[in-house]
Amino acid sequence: MIFVVLGTQDIPFTRLLKKLDRLITDGKIKEQVIVQSGFTKYSKNNMKVFDFLSPEEMDSYYDKAKFIISHGGTGSLMKGIKKRKKIIAVPRLAKYNEHKDDHQLEIVRLFAEKKYLLAIENIDELDKALEDIETFEPEIYISKKDVIIKTIEQFIDAL
């Protein structure tokens, strides 16, 4: 199963779903596709689409997915990265009125540079990314939260 996450942004992101729909119709995607669409209204028989899911349902779909296809939202990406899932990230772009600016593009580029995920900037690259994800091995994310907490504690203790 492929889990597609569009987040909760109140601007539609149909560009990704239309491309997925074509790939399913053309037989290039054979797995079941489950979509968390948020405010993107889209219904096709070949994808199971939910607008919003509970945190427990989201966790369950992340866990069961062979891999994730996600918009470039930090929360959606980090959930997959922390769960050590293979991710194809497709940022929402301002030029298509999918977001107010291109911060998702910057986030996706940074995470791809760190090898946490595969990133595509052009929707036509999705076909290739679906092939590449099979052999892609993401880097393991290591949180630096404990180091930061310890540094702050040491600073406070020194006062």
Phi and psi in radians as a Rosetta constraint file:
Dihedral C 1 N 2 CA 2 C 2 CIRCULARHARMONIC -1.878 0.35
Dihedral N 2 CA 2 C 2 N 3 CIRCULARHARMONIC 2.241 0.35
Dihedral C 2 N 3 CA 3 C 3 CIRCULARHARMONIC -1.827 0.35
Dihedral N 3 CA 3 C 3 N 4 CIRCULARHARMONIC 2.162 0.35
Dihedral C 3 N 4 CA 4 C 4 CIRCULARHARMONIC -1.884 0.35
Dihedral N 4 CA 4 C 4 N 5 CIRCULARHARMONIC 2.202 0.35
Dihedral C 4 N 5 CA 5 C 5 CIRCULARHARMONIC -2.077 0.35
Dihedral N 5 CA 5 C 5 N 6 CIRCULARHARMONIC 2.070 0.35
Dihedral C 5 N 6 CA 6 C 6 CIRCULARHARMONIC -1.839 0.35
Dihedral N 6 CA 6 C 6 N 7 CIRCULARHARMONIC -0.067 0.35
Dihedral C 6 N 7 CA 7 C 7 CIRCULARHARMONIC 1.332 0.35
Dihedral N 7 CA 7 C 7 N 8 CIRCULARHARMONIC -2.803 0.35
Dihedral C 7 N 8 CA 8 C 8 CIRCULARHARMONIC -2.044 0.35
Dihedral N 8 CA 8 C 8 N 9 CIRCULARHARMONIC 0.193 0.35
Dihedral C 8 N 9 CA 9 C 9 CIRCULARHARMONIC -1.025 0.35
Dihedral N 9 CA 9 C 9 N 10 CIRCULARHARMONIC 2.376 0.35
Dihedral C 9 N 10 CA 10 C 10 CIRCULARHARMONIC -1.492 0.35
Dihedral N 10 CA 10 C 10 N 11 CIRCULARHARMONIC 0.358 0.35
Dihedral C 10 N 11 CA 11 C 11 CIRCULARHARMONIC -2.006 0.35
Dihedral N 11 CA 11 C 11 N 12 CIRCULARHARMONIC 2.291 0.35
Dihedral C 11 N 12 CA 12 C 12 CIRCULARHARMONIC -1.070 0.35
Dihedral N 12 CA 12 C 12 N 13 CIRCULARHARMONIC 2.645 0.35
Dihedral C 12 N 13 CA 13 C 13 CIRCULARHARMONIC -2.315 0.35
Dihedral N 13 CA 13 C 13 N 14 CIRCULARHARMONIC 1.012 0.35
Dihedral C 13 N 14 CA 14 C 14 CIRCULARHARMONIC -1.273 0.35
Dihedral N 14 CA 14 C 14 N 15 CIRCULARHARMONIC -0.393 0.35
Dihedral C 14 N 15 CA 15 C 15 CIRCULARHARMONIC -0.930 0.35
Dihedral N 15 CA 15 C 15 N 16 CIRCULARHARMONIC -0.784 0.35
Dihedral C 15 N 16 CA 16 C 16 CIRCULARHARMONIC -1.185 0.35
Dihedral N 16 CA 16 C 16 N 17 CIRCULARHARMONIC -0.768 0.35
Dihedral C 16 N 17 CA 17 C 17 CIRCULARHARMONIC -1.177 0.35
Dihedral N 17 CA 17 C 17 N 18 CIRCULARHARMONIC -0.635 0.35
Dihedral C 17 N 18 CA 18 C 18 CIRCULARHARMONIC -1.098 0.35
Dihedral N 18 CA 18 C 18 N 19 CIRCULARHARMONIC -0.722 0.35
Dihedral C 18 N 19 CA 19 C 19 CIRCULARHARMONIC -1.150 0.35
Dihedral N 19 CA 19 C 19 N 20 CIRCULARHARMONIC -0.776 0.35
Dihedral C 19 N 20 CA 20 C 20 CIRCULARHARMONIC -1.055 0.35
Dihedral N 20 CA 20 C 20 N 21 CIRCULARHARMONIC -0.734 0.35
Dihedral C 20 N 21 CA 21 C 21 CIRCULARHARMONIC -1.024 0.35
Dihedral N 21 CA 21 C 21 N 22 CIRCULARHARMONIC -0.769 0.35
Dihedral C 21 N 22 CA 22 C 22 CIRCULARHARMONIC -1.106 0.35
Dihedral N 22 CA 22 C 22 N 23 CIRCULARHARMONIC -0.736 0.35
Dihedral C 22 N 23 CA 23 C 23 CIRCULARHARMONIC -1.156 0.35
Dihedral N 23 CA 23 C 23 N 24 CIRCULARHARMONIC -0.622 0.35
Dihedral C 23 N 24 CA 24 C 24 CIRCULARHARMONIC -1.200 0.35
Dihedral N 24 CA 24 C 24 N 25 CIRCULARHARMONIC -0.834 0.35
Dihedral C 24 N 25 CA 25 C 25 CIRCULARHARMONIC -1.023 0.35
Dihedral N 25 CA 25 C 25 N 26 CIRCULARHARMONIC -0.685 0.35
Dihedral C 25 N 26 CA 26 C 26 CIRCULARHARMONIC -1.383 0.35
Dihedral N 26 CA 26 C 26 N 27 CIRCULARHARMONIC -0.033 0.35
Dihedral C 26 N 27 CA 27 C 27 CIRCULARHARMONIC 1.387 0.35
Dihedral N 27 CA 27 C 27 N 28 CIRCULARHARMONIC 0.202 0.35
Dihedral C 27 N 28 CA 28 C 28 CIRCULARHARMONIC -1.438 0.35
Dihedral N 28 CA 28 C 28 N 29 CIRCULARHARMONIC -0.340 0.35
Dihedral C 28 N 29 CA 29 C 29 CIRCULARHARMONIC -2.066 0.35
Dihedral N 29 CA 29 C 29 N 30 CIRCULARHARMONIC 2.106 0.35
Dihedral C 29 N 30 CA 30 C 30 CIRCULARHARMONIC -1.894 0.35
Dihedral N 30 CA 30 C 30 N 31 CIRCULARHARMONIC -0.331 0.35
Dihedral C 30 N 31 CA 31 C 31 CIRCULARHARMONIC -1.268 0.35
Dihedral N 31 CA 31 C 31 N 32 CIRCULARHARMONIC 2.783 0.35
Dihedral C 31 N 32 CA 32 C 32 CIRCULARHARMONIC -1.141 0.35
Dihedral N 32 CA 32 C 32 N 33 CIRCULARHARMONIC 2.444 0.35
Dihedral C 32 N 33 CA 33 C 33 CIRCULARHARMONIC -2.040 0.35
Dihedral N 33 CA 33 C 33 N 34 CIRCULARHARMONIC 2.106 0.35
Dihedral C 33 N 34 CA 34 C 34 CIRCULARHARMONIC -1.905 0.35
Dihedral N 34 CA 34 C 34 N 35 CIRCULARHARMONIC 2.291 0.35
Dihedral C 34 N 35 CA 35 C 35 CIRCULARHARMONIC -2.128 0.35
Dihedral N 35 CA 35 C 35 N 36 CIRCULARHARMONIC 2.261 0.35
Dihedral C 35 N 36 CA 36 C 36 CIRCULARHARMONIC -1.726 0.35
Dihedral N 36 CA 36 C 36 N 37 CIRCULARHARMONIC 1.846 0.35
Dihedral C 36 N 37 CA 37 C 37 CIRCULARHARMONIC -1.688 0.35
Dihedral N 37 CA 37 C 37 N 38 CIRCULARHARMONIC -0.238 0.35
Dihedral C 37 N 38 CA 38 C 38 CIRCULARHARMONIC 1.058 0.35
Dihedral N 38 CA 38 C 38 N 39 CIRCULARHARMONIC -2.209 0.35
Dihedral C 38 N 39 CA 39 C 39 CIRCULARHARMONIC -1.569 0.35
Dihedral N 39 CA 39 C 39 N 40 CIRCULARHARMONIC 0.098 0.35
Dihedral C 39 N 40 CA 40 C 40 CIRCULARHARMONIC -1.479 0.35
Dihedral N 40 CA 40 C 40 N 41 CIRCULARHARMONIC 1.915 0.35
Dihedral C 40 N 41 CA 41 C 41 CIRCULARHARMONIC -1.480 0.35
Dihedral N 41 CA 41 C 41 N 42 CIRCULARHARMONIC 2.069 0.35
Dihedral C 41 N 42 CA 42 C 42 CIRCULARHARMONIC -2.763 0.35
Dihedral N 42 CA 42 C 42 N 43 CIRCULARHARMONIC 2.227 0.35
Dihedral C 42 N 43 CA 43 C 43 CIRCULARHARMONIC -2.384 0.35
Dihedral N 43 CA 43 C 43 N 44 CIRCULARHARMONIC 2.166 0.35
Dihedral C 43 N 44 CA 44 C 44 CIRCULARHARMONIC -2.429 0.35
Dihedral N 44 CA 44 C 44 N 45 CIRCULARHARMONIC 2.612 0.35
Dihedral C 44 N 45 CA 45 C 45 CIRCULARHARMONIC -1.225 0.35
Dihedral N 45 CA 45 C 45 N 46 CIRCULARHARMONIC -0.364 0.35
Dihedral C 45 N 46 CA 46 C 46 CIRCULARHARMONIC -1.602 0.35
Dihedral N 46 CA 46 C 46 N 47 CIRCULARHARMONIC 0.066 0.35
Dihedral C 46 N 47 CA 47 C 47 CIRCULARHARMONIC -2.353 0.35
Dihedral N 47 CA 47 C 47 N 48 CIRCULARHARMONIC 2.494 0.35
Dihedral C 47 N 48 CA 48 C 48 CIRCULARHARMONIC -1.645 0.35
Dihedral N 48 CA 48 C 48 N 49 CIRCULARHARMONIC 1.994 0.35
Dihedral C 48 N 49 CA 49 C 49 CIRCULARHARMONIC -1.965 0.35
Dihedral N 49 CA 49 C 49 N 50 CIRCULARHARMONIC 2.233 0.35
Dihedral C 49 N 50 CA 50 C 50 CIRCULARHARMONIC -2.063 0.35
Dihedral N 50 CA 50 C 50 N 51 CIRCULARHARMONIC 2.412 0.35
Dihedral C 50 N 51 CA 51 C 51 CIRCULARHARMONIC -1.259 0.35
Dihedral N 51 CA 51 C 51 N 52 CIRCULARHARMONIC -1.000 0.35
Dihedral C 51 N 52 CA 52 C 52 CIRCULARHARMONIC -2.292 0.35
Dihedral N 52 CA 52 C 52 N 53 CIRCULARHARMONIC 2.633 0.35
Dihedral C 52 N 53 CA 53 C 53 CIRCULARHARMONIC -2.250 0.35
Dihedral N 53 CA 53 C 53 N 54 CIRCULARHARMONIC 2.668 0.35
Dihedral C 53 N 54 CA 54 C 54 CIRCULARHARMONIC -1.196 0.35
Dihedral N 54 CA 54 C 54 N 55 CIRCULARHARMONIC 2.808 0.35
Dihedral C 54 N 55 CA 55 C 55 CIRCULARHARMONIC -0.978 0.35
Dihedral N 55 CA 55 C 55 N 56 CIRCULARHARMONIC -0.642 0.35
Dihedral C 55 N 56 CA 56 C 56 CIRCULARHARMONIC -1.176 0.35
Dihedral N 56 CA 56 C 56 N 57 CIRCULARHARMONIC -0.720 0.35
Dihedral C 56 N 57 CA 57 C 57 CIRCULARHARMONIC -1.148 0.35
Dihedral N 57 CA 57 C 57 N 58 CIRCULARHARMONIC -0.724 0.35
Dihedral C 57 N 58 CA 58 C 58 CIRCULARHARMONIC -1.034 0.35
Dihedral N 58 CA 58 C 58 N 59 CIRCULARHARMONIC -0.845 0.35
Dihedral C 58 N 59 CA 59 C 59 CIRCULARHARMONIC -1.004 0.35
Dihedral N 59 CA 59 C 59 N 60 CIRCULARHARMONIC -0.751 0.35
Dihedral C 59 N 60 CA 60 C 60 CIRCULARHARMONIC -1.083 0.35
Dihedral N 60 CA 60 C 60 N 61 CIRCULARHARMONIC -0.790 0.35
Dihedral C 60 N 61 CA 61 C 61 CIRCULARHARMONIC -1.174 0.35
Dihedral N 61 CA 61 C 61 N 62 CIRCULARHARMONIC -0.689 0.35
Dihedral C 61 N 62 CA 62 C 62 CIRCULARHARMONIC -1.025 0.35
Dihedral N 62 CA 62 C 62 N 63 CIRCULARHARMONIC -0.799 0.35
Dihedral C 62 N 63 CA 63 C 63 CIRCULARHARMONIC -1.134 0.35
Dihedral N 63 CA 63 C 63 N 64 CIRCULARHARMONIC -0.694 0.35
Dihedral C 63 N 64 CA 64 C 64 CIRCULARHARMONIC -1.395 0.35
Dihedral N 64 CA 64 C 64 N 65 CIRCULARHARMONIC -0.362 0.35
Dihedral C 64 N 65 CA 65 C 65 CIRCULARHARMONIC -1.179 0.35
Dihedral N 65 CA 65 C 65 N 66 CIRCULARHARMONIC 2.452 0.35
Dihedral C 65 N 66 CA 66 C 66 CIRCULARHARMONIC -1.128 0.35
Dihedral N 66 CA 66 C 66 N 67 CIRCULARHARMONIC -0.748 0.35
Dihedral C 66 N 67 CA 67 C 67 CIRCULARHARMONIC -2.762 0.35
Dihedral N 67 CA 67 C 67 N 68 CIRCULARHARMONIC 2.961 0.35
Dihedral C 67 N 68 CA 68 C 68 CIRCULARHARMONIC -1.976 0.35
Dihedral N 68 CA 68 C 68 N 69 CIRCULARHARMONIC 2.447 0.35
Dihedral C 68 N 69 CA 69 C 69 CIRCULARHARMONIC -2.008 0.35
Dihedral N 69 CA 69 C 69 N 70 CIRCULARHARMONIC 2.089 0.35
Dihedral C 69 N 70 CA 70 C 70 CIRCULARHARMONIC -2.290 0.35
Dihedral N 70 CA 70 C 70 N 71 CIRCULARHARMONIC 2.647 0.35
Dihedral C 70 N 71 CA 71 C 71 CIRCULARHARMONIC -1.163 0.35
Dihedral N 71 CA 71 C 71 N 72 CIRCULARHARMONIC 3.121 0.35
Dihedral C 71 N 72 CA 72 C 72 CIRCULARHARMONIC -1.590 0.35
Dihedral N 72 CA 72 C 72 N 73 CIRCULARHARMONIC 0.406 0.35
Dihedral C 72 N 73 CA 73 C 73 CIRCULARHARMONIC -1.251 0.35
Dihedral N 73 CA 73 C 73 N 74 CIRCULARHARMONIC 2.354 0.35
Dihedral C 73 N 74 CA 74 C 74 CIRCULARHARMONIC -1.007 0.35
Dihedral N 74 CA 74 C 74 N 75 CIRCULARHARMONIC -0.776 0.35
Dihedral C 74 N 75 CA 75 C 75 CIRCULARHARMONIC -1.075 0.35
Dihedral N 75 CA 75 C 75 N 76 CIRCULARHARMONIC -0.802 0.35
Dihedral C 75 N 76 CA 76 C 76 CIRCULARHARMONIC -1.128 0.35
Dihedral N 76 CA 76 C 76 N 77 CIRCULARHARMONIC -0.750 0.35
Dihedral C 76 N 77 CA 77 C 77 CIRCULARHARMONIC -1.175 0.35
Dihedral N 77 CA 77 C 77 N 78 CIRCULARHARMONIC -0.802 0.35
Dihedral C 77 N 78 CA 78 C 78 CIRCULARHARMONIC -1.117 0.35
Dihedral N 78 CA 78 C 78 N 79 CIRCULARHARMONIC -0.613 0.35
Dihedral C 78 N 79 CA 79 C 79 CIRCULARHARMONIC -1.035 0.35
Dihedral N 79 CA 79 C 79 N 80 CIRCULARHARMONIC -0.816 0.35
Dihedral C 79 N 80 CA 80 C 80 CIRCULARHARMONIC -1.173 0.35
Dihedral N 80 CA 80 C 80 N 81 CIRCULARHARMONIC -0.725 0.35
Dihedral C 80 N 81 CA 81 C 81 CIRCULARHARMONIC -1.093 0.35
Dihedral N 81 CA 81 C 81 N 82 CIRCULARHARMONIC -0.803 0.35
Dihedral C 81 N 82 CA 82 C 82 CIRCULARHARMONIC -1.131 0.35
Dihedral N 82 CA 82 C 82 N 83 CIRCULARHARMONIC -0.501 0.35
Dihedral C 82 N 83 CA 83 C 83 CIRCULARHARMONIC -1.515 0.35
Dihedral N 83 CA 83 C 83 N 84 CIRCULARHARMONIC 0.080 0.35
Dihedral C 83 N 84 CA 84 C 84 CIRCULARHARMONIC 1.035 0.35
Dihedral N 84 CA 84 C 84 N 85 CIRCULARHARMONIC 0.679 0.35
Dihedral C 84 N 85 CA 85 C 85 CIRCULARHARMONIC -1.592 0.35
Dihedral N 85 CA 85 C 85 N 86 CIRCULARHARMONIC 2.632 0.35
Dihedral C 85 N 86 CA 86 C 86 CIRCULARHARMONIC -1.314 0.35
Dihedral N 86 CA 86 C 86 N 87 CIRCULARHARMONIC 2.337 0.35
Dihedral C 86 N 87 CA 87 C 87 CIRCULARHARMONIC -2.304 0.35
Dihedral N 87 CA 87 C 87 N 88 CIRCULARHARMONIC 2.363 0.35
Dihedral C 87 N 88 CA 88 C 88 CIRCULARHARMONIC -1.865 0.35
Dihedral N 88 CA 88 C 88 N 89 CIRCULARHARMONIC 2.071 0.35
Dihedral C 88 N 89 CA 89 C 89 CIRCULARHARMONIC -1.792 0.35
Dihedral N 89 CA 89 C 89 N 90 CIRCULARHARMONIC 2.285 0.35
Dihedral C 89 N 90 CA 90 C 90 CIRCULARHARMONIC -2.172 0.35
Dihedral N 90 CA 90 C 90 N 91 CIRCULARHARMONIC 1.775 0.35
Dihedral C 90 N 91 CA 91 C 91 CIRCULARHARMONIC -1.223 0.35
Dihedral N 91 CA 91 C 91 N 92 CIRCULARHARMONIC 2.518 0.35
Dihedral C 91 N 92 CA 92 C 92 CIRCULARHARMONIC -1.232 0.35
Dihedral N 92 CA 92 C 92 N 93 CIRCULARHARMONIC 2.421 0.35
Dihedral C 92 N 93 CA 93 C 93 CIRCULARHARMONIC -2.083 0.35
Dihedral N 93 CA 93 C 93 N 94 CIRCULARHARMONIC 2.446 0.35
Dihedral C 93 N 94 CA 94 C 94 CIRCULARHARMONIC -1.095 0.35
Dihedral N 94 CA 94 C 94 N 95 CIRCULARHARMONIC -0.619 0.35
Dihedral C 94 N 95 CA 95 C 95 CIRCULARHARMONIC -1.126 0.35
Dihedral N 95 CA 95 C 95 N 96 CIRCULARHARMONIC -0.327 0.35
Dihedral C 95 N 96 CA 96 C 96 CIRCULARHARMONIC -1.807 0.35
Dihedral N 96 CA 96 C 96 N 97 CIRCULARHARMONIC 0.173 0.35
Dihedral C 96 N 97 CA 97 C 97 CIRCULARHARMONIC 1.042 0.35
Dihedral N 97 CA 97 C 97 N 98 CIRCULARHARMONIC 0.612 0.35
Dihedral C 97 N 98 CA 98 C 98 CIRCULARHARMONIC -1.639 0.35
Dihedral N 98 CA 98 C 98 N 99 CIRCULARHARMONIC -0.213 0.35
Dihedral C 98 N 99 CA 99 C 99 CIRCULARHARMONIC -2.829 0.35
Dihedral N 99 CA 99 C 99 N 100 CIRCULARHARMONIC 2.937 0.35
Dihedral C 99 N 100 CA 100 C 100 CIRCULARHARMONIC -1.319 0.35
Dihedral N 100 CA 100 C 100 N 101 CIRCULARHARMONIC -0.478 0.35
Dihedral C 100 N 101 CA 101 C 101 CIRCULARHARMONIC -2.595 0.35
Dihedral N 101 CA 101 C 101 N 102 CIRCULARHARMONIC -3.013 0.35
Dihedral C 101 N 102 CA 102 C 102 CIRCULARHARMONIC -1.888 0.35
Dihedral N 102 CA 102 C 102 N 103 CIRCULARHARMONIC 0.590 0.35
Dihedral C 102 N 103 CA 103 C 103 CIRCULARHARMONIC -1.104 0.35
Dihedral N 103 CA 103 C 103 N 104 CIRCULARHARMONIC -0.532 0.35
Dihedral C 103 N 104 CA 104 C 104 CIRCULARHARMONIC -1.125 0.35
Dihedral N 104 CA 104 C 104 N 105 CIRCULARHARMONIC -0.611 0.35
Dihedral C 104 N 105 CA 105 C 105 CIRCULARHARMONIC -1.092 0.35
Dihedral N 105 CA 105 C 105 N 106 CIRCULARHARMONIC -0.750 0.35
Dihedral C 105 N 106 CA 106 C 106 CIRCULARHARMONIC -1.108 0.35
Dihedral N 106 CA 106 C 106 N 107 CIRCULARHARMONIC -0.761 0.35
Dihedral C 106 N 107 CA 107 C 107 CIRCULARHARMONIC -1.090 0.35
Dihedral N 107 CA 107 C 107 N 108 CIRCULARHARMONIC -0.840 0.35
Dihedral C 107 N 108 CA 108 C 108 CIRCULARHARMONIC -1.102 0.35
Dihedral N 108 CA 108 C 108 N 109 CIRCULARHARMONIC -0.726 0.35
Dihedral C 108 N 109 CA 109 C 109 CIRCULARHARMONIC -1.073 0.35
Dihedral N 109 CA 109 C 109 N 110 CIRCULARHARMONIC -0.769 0.35
Dihedral C 109 N 110 CA 110 C 110 CIRCULARHARMONIC -1.094 0.35
Dihedral N 110 CA 110 C 110 N 111 CIRCULARHARMONIC -0.819 0.35
Dihedral C 110 N 111 CA 111 C 111 CIRCULARHARMONIC -1.141 0.35
Dihedral N 111 CA 111 C 111 N 112 CIRCULARHARMONIC -0.612 0.35
Dihedral C 111 N 112 CA 112 C 112 CIRCULARHARMONIC -1.195 0.35
Dihedral N 112 CA 112 C 112 N 113 CIRCULARHARMONIC -0.689 0.35
Dihedral C 112 N 113 CA 113 C 113 CIRCULARHARMONIC -1.052 0.35
Dihedral N 113 CA 113 C 113 N 114 CIRCULARHARMONIC -0.635 0.35
Dihedral C 113 N 114 CA 114 C 114 CIRCULARHARMONIC -1.444 0.35
Dihedral N 114 CA 114 C 114 N 115 CIRCULARHARMONIC 0.003 0.35
Dihedral C 114 N 115 CA 115 C 115 CIRCULARHARMONIC 1.148 0.35
Dihedral N 115 CA 115 C 115 N 116 CIRCULARHARMONIC 0.514 0.35
Dihedral C 115 N 116 CA 116 C 116 CIRCULARHARMONIC -1.430 0.35
Dihedral N 116 CA 116 C 116 N 117 CIRCULARHARMONIC -0.361 0.35
Dihedral C 116 N 117 CA 117 C 117 CIRCULARHARMONIC -2.797 0.35
Dihedral N 117 CA 117 C 117 N 118 CIRCULARHARMONIC 2.968 0.35
Dihedral C 117 N 118 CA 118 C 118 CIRCULARHARMONIC -1.703 0.35
Dihedral N 118 CA 118 C 118 N 119 CIRCULARHARMONIC 2.374 0.35
Dihedral C 118 N 119 CA 119 C 119 CIRCULARHARMONIC -2.059 0.35
Dihedral N 119 CA 119 C 119 N 120 CIRCULARHARMONIC 2.474 0.35
Dihedral C 119 N 120 CA 120 C 120 CIRCULARHARMONIC -2.191 0.35
Dihedral N 120 CA 120 C 120 N 121 CIRCULARHARMONIC 2.410 0.35
Dihedral C 120 N 121 CA 121 C 121 CIRCULARHARMONIC -1.832 0.35
Dihedral N 121 CA 121 C 121 N 122 CIRCULARHARMONIC -0.370 0.35
Dihedral C 121 N 122 CA 122 C 122 CIRCULARHARMONIC -2.050 0.35
Dihedral N 122 CA 122 C 122 N 123 CIRCULARHARMONIC 2.198 0.35
Dihedral C 122 N 123 CA 123 C 123 CIRCULARHARMONIC -1.006 0.35
Dihedral N 123 CA 123 C 123 N 124 CIRCULARHARMONIC -0.443 0.35
Dihedral C 123 N 124 CA 124 C 124 CIRCULARHARMONIC -1.231 0.35
Dihedral N 124 CA 124 C 124 N 125 CIRCULARHARMONIC -0.202 0.35
Dihedral C 124 N 125 CA 125 C 125 CIRCULARHARMONIC -1.401 0.35
Dihedral N 125 CA 125 C 125 N 126 CIRCULARHARMONIC -0.126 0.35
Dihedral C 125 N 126 CA 126 C 126 CIRCULARHARMONIC -1.091 0.35
Dihedral N 126 CA 126 C 126 N 127 CIRCULARHARMONIC -0.671 0.35
Dihedral C 126 N 127 CA 127 C 127 CIRCULARHARMONIC -0.949 0.35
Dihedral N 127 CA 127 C 127 N 128 CIRCULARHARMONIC -0.868 0.35
Dihedral C 127 N 128 CA 128 C 128 CIRCULARHARMONIC -1.164 0.35
Dihedral N 128 CA 128 C 128 N 129 CIRCULARHARMONIC -0.715 0.35
Dihedral C 128 N 129 CA 129 C 129 CIRCULARHARMONIC -1.069 0.35
Dihedral N 129 CA 129 C 129 N 130 CIRCULARHARMONIC -0.621 0.35
Dihedral C 129 N 130 CA 130 C 130 CIRCULARHARMONIC -1.148 0.35
Dihedral N 130 CA 130 C 130 N 131 CIRCULARHARMONIC -0.542 0.35
Dihedral C 130 N 131 CA 131 C 131 CIRCULARHARMONIC -1.297 0.35
Dihedral N 131 CA 131 C 131 N 132 CIRCULARHARMONIC -0.797 0.35
Dihedral C 131 N 132 CA 132 C 132 CIRCULARHARMONIC -1.152 0.35
Dihedral N 132 CA 132 C 132 N 133 CIRCULARHARMONIC -0.533 0.35
Dihedral C 132 N 133 CA 133 C 133 CIRCULARHARMONIC -1.112 0.35
Dihedral N 133 CA 133 C 133 N 134 CIRCULARHARMONIC -0.457 0.35
Dihedral C 133 N 134 CA 134 C 134 CIRCULARHARMONIC -1.045 0.35
Dihedral N 134 CA 134 C 134 N 135 CIRCULARHARMONIC -0.671 0.35
Dihedral C 134 N 135 CA 135 C 135 CIRCULARHARMONIC -1.844 0.35
Dihedral N 135 CA 135 C 135 N 136 CIRCULARHARMONIC -0.082 0.35
Dihedral C 135 N 136 CA 136 C 136 CIRCULARHARMONIC -1.191 0.35
Dihedral N 136 CA 136 C 136 N 137 CIRCULARHARMONIC 2.314 0.35
Dihedral C 136 N 137 CA 137 C 137 CIRCULARHARMONIC -2.087 0.35
Dihedral N 137 CA 137 C 137 N 138 CIRCULARHARMONIC 1.857 0.35
Dihedral C 137 N 138 CA 138 C 138 CIRCULARHARMONIC -1.218 0.35
Dihedral N 138 CA 138 C 138 N 139 CIRCULARHARMONIC 2.597 0.35
Dihedral C 138 N 139 CA 139 C 139 CIRCULARHARMONIC -1.142 0.35
Dihedral N 139 CA 139 C 139 N 140 CIRCULARHARMONIC 2.600 0.35
Dihedral C 139 N 140 CA 140 C 140 CIRCULARHARMONIC -1.446 0.35
Dihedral N 140 CA 140 C 140 N 141 CIRCULARHARMONIC 2.244 0.35
Dihedral C 140 N 141 CA 141 C 141 CIRCULARHARMONIC -1.364 0.35
Dihedral N 141 CA 141 C 141 N 142 CIRCULARHARMONIC 2.269 0.35
Dihedral C 141 N 142 CA 142 C 142 CIRCULARHARMONIC -2.079 0.35
Dihedral N 142 CA 142 C 142 N 143 CIRCULARHARMONIC 2.041 0.35
Dihedral C 142 N 143 CA 143 C 143 CIRCULARHARMONIC -1.242 0.35
Dihedral N 143 CA 143 C 143 N 144 CIRCULARHARMONIC 2.441 0.35
Dihedral C 143 N 144 CA 144 C 144 CIRCULARHARMONIC -1.751 0.35
Dihedral N 144 CA 144 C 144 N 145 CIRCULARHARMONIC 0.221 0.35
Dihedral C 144 N 145 CA 145 C 145 CIRCULARHARMONIC -1.003 0.35
Dihedral N 145 CA 145 C 145 N 146 CIRCULARHARMONIC -0.779 0.35
Dihedral C 145 N 146 CA 146 C 146 CIRCULARHARMONIC -1.102 0.35
Dihedral N 146 CA 146 C 146 N 147 CIRCULARHARMONIC -0.665 0.35
Dihedral C 146 N 147 CA 147 C 147 CIRCULARHARMONIC -1.130 0.35
Dihedral N 147 CA 147 C 147 N 148 CIRCULARHARMONIC -0.737 0.35
Dihedral C 147 N 148 CA 148 C 148 CIRCULARHARMONIC -1.123 0.35
Dihedral N 148 CA 148 C 148 N 149 CIRCULARHARMONIC -0.776 0.35
Dihedral C 148 N 149 CA 149 C 149 CIRCULARHARMONIC -1.070 0.35
Dihedral N 149 CA 149 C 149 N 150 CIRCULARHARMONIC -0.788 0.35
Dihedral C 149 N 150 CA 150 C 150 CIRCULARHARMONIC -1.089 0.35
Dihedral N 150 CA 150 C 150 N 151 CIRCULARHARMONIC -0.721 0.35
Dihedral C 150 N 151 CA 151 C 151 CIRCULARHARMONIC -1.092 0.35
Dihedral N 151 CA 151 C 151 N 152 CIRCULARHARMONIC -0.752 0.35
Dihedral C 151 N 152 CA 152 C 152 CIRCULARHARMONIC -1.134 0.35
Dihedral N 152 CA 152 C 152 N 153 CIRCULARHARMONIC -0.760 0.35
Dihedral C 152 N 153 CA 153 C 153 CIRCULARHARMONIC -1.050 0.35
Dihedral N 153 CA 153 C 153 N 154 CIRCULARHARMONIC -0.755 0.35
Dihedral C 153 N 154 CA 154 C 154 CIRCULARHARMONIC -1.116 0.35
Dihedral N 154 CA 154 C 154 N 155 CIRCULARHARMONIC -0.686 0.35
Dihedral C 154 N 155 CA 155 C 155 CIRCULARHARMONIC -1.101 0.35
Dihedral N 155 CA 155 C 155 N 156 CIRCULARHARMONIC -0.806 0.35
Dihedral C 155 N 156 CA 156 C 156 CIRCULARHARMONIC -1.116 0.35
Dihedral N 156 CA 156 C 156 N 157 CIRCULARHARMONIC -0.754 0.35
Dihedral C 156 N 157 CA 157 C 157 CIRCULARHARMONIC -1.076 0.35
Dihedral N 157 CA 157 C 157 N 158 CIRCULARHARMONIC -0.529 0.35
Dihedral C 157 N 158 CA 158 C 158 CIRCULARHARMONIC -1.363 0.35
Dihedral N 158 CA 158 C 158 N 159 CIRCULARHARMONIC -0.221 0.35
